[in-house]
Amino acid sequence: MEVVHEKAAVVLKKKKKRLRLLVLIAFIPTIIWLFLFLILPYINLFIYSFWQAGPINIIKEFSTANYTKFFTATTGARAPFSILLDTLYLAGTVTFFTILLSYPLAYYINFRVTKYKRFIYMLVIIPLWISYIVRAYSWKIILGTNGILNSLLMYLHIIDKPLEFFLYSKISVIIGMVHIYTPFVLMPIYTILEQIPRNLIEASKDLGGNRFQSFFKIIFPLSLPGVIAGGTFAFVLSMGDFLAPSLLGGPDSNTMIANLVQLQFGTSNNWPYGSAIGVIIFILVLVVLDLTGRAEKKYSAMDSKEVR
């Protein structure tokens, strides 16, 4: 019997080894793809950031001048570091308004809609199926001097001539980006609201809690991980956006950090400096993801304890 058990154990170990080998082989194409198209470009970007742009070719000598230039340069229309601060402010503003729009809508669909809930949800996220550029251009048509908004205000005799500040301003950039990124925020909030046990809300009502108490004591705390996840999507995507600021904010007046990177790799042809800015953005995004990830885990753990 012992011999049989030993043979069975040996066979089982061989099967496990074969299974591990098969799993490894199955993941090899994915690993190669990630290395070639994700890790290697970032390594290349990091190396480039320490080189210098010469009159003709790139000078491949180690230097931290690009990073020093980013944090200390004051020449030109706007300092690069001030552009980064403006980008953070704008991304934070977009995140705030997307959450402000998404949460009530997700709450309404989850707790107030009884019929055609999925259909209404699909209508809300339909903009994700439309081209990004089309959505940005649609706001350009709406907010332009001859656009729908100005035409409506003039038709109602509210204004005598078209208002120019609607387009090519920070307001137009925020409006366009809020519309573009709201579905990204709504989806995680809707998902986590849908997962909240309804018996907890019923128990709150049975214990004498009103609608506001049930919301602030149960629903909102349990939905915080979804809010954080959605807000992270909006913040990170807004930071890296350069099309909406270019189309709605104008070429010069509202340059964001991503537009500065585009400028270095395009017109200025200063790839090392653009790489340095890209590395700074990448590190900043990693810090944001780490902080929001910790916050999400913290509130998820707190919510699970409260539910127990």
C-alpha positions in Angstrom: 0.0 0.0 0.0 2.8 2.4 0.9 4.4 1.7 -2.5 1.2 2.5 -4.3 0.8 5.7 -2.3 4.4 6.7 -3.2 3.8 6.0 -6.9 0.5 8.0 -6.8 2.4 10.9 -5.1 5.1 10.8 -7.8 2.5 10.8 -10.6 0.7 13.7 -8.9 3.9 15.7 -8.7 4.6 15.1 -12.4 1.1 16.2 -13.3 1.5 19.4 -11.3 4.9 20.1 -12.9 3.4 19.6 -16.4 0.4 21.9 -15.5 2.8 24.6 -14.3 4.8 24.2 -17.5 1.7 24.5 -19.6 0.5 27.6 -17.7 4.0 29.2 -18.2 4.0 28.4 -21.9 0.5 29.8 -22.2 1.6 33.1 -20.6 4.9 33.4 -22.6 3.2 35.4 -25.5 1.6 37.7 -22.9 4.9 38.3 -21.1 6.7 39.0 -24.4 3.9 41.4 -25.5 4.1 43.3 -22.1 7.9 43.5 -22.3 8.0 44.7 -25.9 5.1 47.2 -25.8 5.0 48.3 -22.2 8.1 47.7 -20.2 10.7 48.3 -23.0 9.2 51.7 -24.1 9.3 52.9 -20.5 12.9 51.8 -20.1 13.7 53.6 -23.4 11.9 56.7 -22.2 13.8 56.7 -18.9 17.2 56.4 -20.7 16.3 59.1 -23.2 15.5 61.5 -20.4 19.1 61.6 -19.3 20.4 62.5 -22.8 20.5 65.9 -24.5 19.2 67.2 -27.8 22.1 68.5 -29.9 21.9 70.8 -33.0 21.6 67.7 -35.3 21.7 64.5 -33.3 21.0 63.5 -29.7 24.0 63.7 -27.4 24.1 60.4 -25.6 25.8 61.5 -22.5 24.4 61.2 -19.0 22.9 64.4 -17.6 20.1 65.6 -15.3 19.8 68.9 -17.1 16.3 68.0 -18.5 14.9 67.4 -15.0 16.6 70.6 -13.7 15.2 72.5 -16.6 11.7 71.3 -15.9 11.6 72.4 -12.3 13.6 75.7 -12.7 12.9 77.0 -16.2 11.1 80.3 -16.2 11.6 81.4 -19.8 8.8 81.4 -22.3 5.1 82.1 -21.9 4.6 79.6 -19.0 7.1 77.7 -16.8 6.8 73.9 -17.2 6.3 73.3 -13.5 3.4 75.8 -13.4 1.9 73.9 -16.3 2.1 70.8 -14.2 0.3 72.5 -11.3 -2.4 73.8 -13.6 -2.8 70.3 -15.0 -3.2 68.9 -11.5 -5.8 71.6 -10.7 -7.7 71.0 -13.9 -7.6 67.2 -13.5 -8.9 67.6 -9.9 -11.7 69.8 -11.1 -12.7 67.4 -13.8 -12.6 64.5 -11.2 -14.8 66.5 -8.8 -17.5 67.3 -11.3 -17.5 63.8 -12.8 -18.1 62.3 -9.4 -20.7 65.0 -8.7 -22.6 63.9 -11.8 -22.0 60.2 -11.7 -22.9 59.4 -8.1 -26.5 60.8 -8.1 -27.1 59.2 -11.5 -25.7 55.8 -10.4 -27.7 56.0 -7.2 -30.9 56.9 -9.1 -30.6 54.0 -11.5 -29.8 51.5 -8.7 -32.3 52.5 -6.1 -35.1 54.3 -7.9 -35.5 52.8 -11.4 -37.4 49.5 -11.3 -38.1 49.0 -15.0 -35.5 49.0 -17.8 -32.7 49.5 -15.4 -30.1 47.9 -17.7 -31.4 49.8 -20.7 -31.0 53.2 -18.9 -27.6 52.2 -17.8 -26.6 51.4 -21.3 -27.9 54.8 -22.5 -25.6 56.5 -20.0 -22.5 54.7 -21.1 -23.2 55.0 -24.8 -20.8 57.9 -25.2 -18.0 55.3 -24.7 -18.9 53.7 -28.1 -18.5 57.1 -29.9 -15.1 58.3 -31.0 -13.3 60.5 -28.6 -12.6 63.1 -31.3 -16.2 63.2 -32.3 -17.3 63.9 -28.7 -14.7 66.7 -28.4 -15.6 68.3 -31.7 -19.3 68.1 -30.7 -18.6 70.4 -27.8 -16.6 72.7 -30.1 -19.8 73.0 -32.3 -22.0 73.6 -29.2 -19.7 76.2 -27.5 -18.4 78.0 -30.6 -19.3 81.7 -31.4 -21.8 80.4 -34.0 -22.6 77.3 -32.0 -25.9 76.0 -30.6 -25.5 77.6 -27.2 -24.8 81.1 -28.4 -27.5 80.8 -31.1 -30.0 79.7 -28.4 -29.1 82.6 -26.1 -29.3 85.1 -29.0 -32.7 83.6 -30.1 -34.0 84.1 -26.5 -32.6 87.7 -26.5 -30.5 86.9 -23.5 -27.4 88.2 -25.3 -26.9 90.6 -28.2 -23.8 89.1 -29.7 -22.0 85.7 -29.4 -20.0 85.1 -26.2 -16.4 84.1 -27.0 -15.4 82.8 -23.5 -17.4 79.6 -24.0 -14.8 78.2 -26.3 -11.0 78.3 -26.1 -11.0 78.6 -22.3 -10.6 76.4 -19.2 -14.3 76.3 -18.9 -14.7 74.6 -22.3 -11.9 72.2 -21.5 -13.5 71.2 -18.2 -17.0 70.8 -19.8 -15.7 68.6 -22.6 -13.5 66.4 -20.3 -16.3 66.0 -17.7 -18.6 64.8 -20.5 -15.9 62.4 -21.9 -14.9 60.9 -18.6 -18.2 60.7 -16.7 -18.9 57.2 -18.0 -15.6 56.0 -16.7 -16.6 57.2 -13.2 -20.2 56.1 -13.3 -19.4 52.4 -14.1 -17.4 51.5 -10.9 -19.8 53.5 -8.8 -22.8 51.8 -10.3 -21.2 48.4 -9.9 -20.4 48.8 -6.2 -23.9 50.3 -5.5 -25.4 47.3 -7.1 -23.4 45.0 -4.8 -24.7 46.6 -1.6 -26.9 44.1 0.2 -30.5 45.5 0.2 -31.2 43.8 3.6 -28.8 46.3 5.2 -30.9 49.2 4.1 -34.1 47.4 5.2 -32.5 46.7 8.6 -31.7 50.4 8.9 -35.3 51.3 8.2 -36.5 48.7 10.7 -34.3 50.3 13.3 -35.8 53.7 12.8 -33.3 55.2 10.4 -34.6 57.6 7.8 -33.5 57.9 4.2 -30.6 60.3 4.9 -29.3 58.2 7.8 -29.4 55.1 5.7 -27.5 56.8 3.0 -24.8 58.4 5.1 -24.4 55.4 7.5 -24.7 52.5 5.0 -24.8 53.3 1.3 -22.2 56.1 1.1 -19.5 54.3 3.2 -20.0 51.1 1.3 -19.7 52.9 -2.0 -16.5 54.7 -1.3 -14.2 52.2 -2.9 -16.2 52.6 -6.2 -16.0 56.4 -5.9 -12.2 56.3 -5.3 -11.8 53.9 -8.3 -13.9 56.1 -10.6 -12.2 59.3 -9.4 -8.8 57.7 -10.1 -9.9 56.9 -13.6 -11.0 60.5 -14.2 -7.9 62.1 -12.6 -5.3 59.9 -14.4 -7.0 60.1 -17.8 -7.4 63.9 -17.5 -3.8 64.3 -16.7 -2.7 62.5 -19.8 -5.3 64.2 -22.1 -4.0 66.5 -24.8 -6.7 66.3 -27.5 -9.5 68.0 -25.6 -7.3 70.9 -24.4 -6.0 71.3 -28.0 -9.5 71.3 -29.5 -11.4 73.1 -26.8 -8.8 75.2 -25.1 -7.0 76.5 -28.1 -3.4 75.9 -29.2 -1.7 78.3 -26.7 -4.0 79.6 -24.0 -4.6 76.4 -22.0 -1.6 74.1 -22.6 -1.5 71.1 -20.3 1.4 68.9 -19.4 0.5 66.3 -22.1 0.5 69.1 -24.7 4.0 70.1 -23.6 5.2 66.5 -24.1 3.5 66.5 -27.6 5.3 69.7 -28.4 8.7 68.3 -27.5 8.3 65.2 -29.6 6.8 67.2 -32.4 7.6 70.8 -33.3 10.5 71.3 -30.9 12.1 67.9 -31.7 13.5 67.7 -28.2 12.9 64.1 -27.4 15.2 63.9 -24.3 13.3 66.8 -22.7 9.9 65.3 -23.7 11.1 62.0 -22.2 12.0 63.6 -18.9 8.6 65.2 -18.7 7.0 61.8 -19.5 9.0 60.2 -16.7 7.8 62.8 -14.2 4.2 62.3 -15.3 4.6 58.5 -15.0 6.0 58.8 -11.5 3.3 61.2 -10.5 0.6 58.8 -11.8 2.2 55.9 -9.9 2.1 57.9 -6.7 -1.6 58.7 -7.3 -2.4 55.1 -8.1 -0.6 54.0 -4.9 -2.4 56.5 -2.7 -5.8 55.7 -4.2 -5.1 52.0 -4.0 -4.3 52.2 -0.3 -7.4 54.3 0.3 -9.6 51.9 -1.6 -8.2 48.9 0.4 -8.7 50.8 3.6 -12.3 51.6 3.0 -13.0 48.1 1.6 -11.6 46.6 4.8 -13.6 49.0 7.0 -16.8 48.3 5.1 -16.4 44.5 5.4 -15.8 44.8 9.1 -18.9 47.0 9.5 -21.0 44.6 7.5 -19.9 41.7 9.7 
